[in-house]
């Protein structure tokens, strides 16, 4: 009439109940060790970045060439895009008919599609306020030197690697 499983369940439950009624202390809870948490993932883009069409990481890495109205050539070599939009690399300035001068980028930043770059050549600080184009292959904006402060238009094109 009783199945073997039913009898087994009855015996186990009966033994458990008998132990509990006999005043036996409850068993200590079992502690299960947890695993080490995984490293934090890269933060997701903020809603503002999504709405403004923020570029993916390292979109700025590469060579960007521009020409000033006075015939001088500019070249930014962006080697790294760090946390918080920090840009690092070099700036090469080639005055018309003169040798190249290459210096480190003093300050570089990208926020959304807005890019600011500064480099000091000798005693002159060059400042660029640029906007990354929709296709991420051009930077358009203005450049100034600290001594004149007069904004001049400039476009940089990303060179093929």
ZIMO-V222668 format. One line per field, one symbol per residue. phi: phi as a letter, one per 30 degrees, with the letter a starting at -180 (. if undefined). A space follows every 10 residues. Layout:
BEGIN
phi->???
END
This chain:
BEGIN
phi->.cdddddddd dddddddddd ddiddddddd ccdcdddddd deddddeddd ddieddeidd ekcbcbbddd jdcbbccdca cddhidcblb bccbdeibdd bcbdddbbab bicdbbbbbc ciccccbbcb bddecicbcb lbbbcddcic dbdabccddd c
END
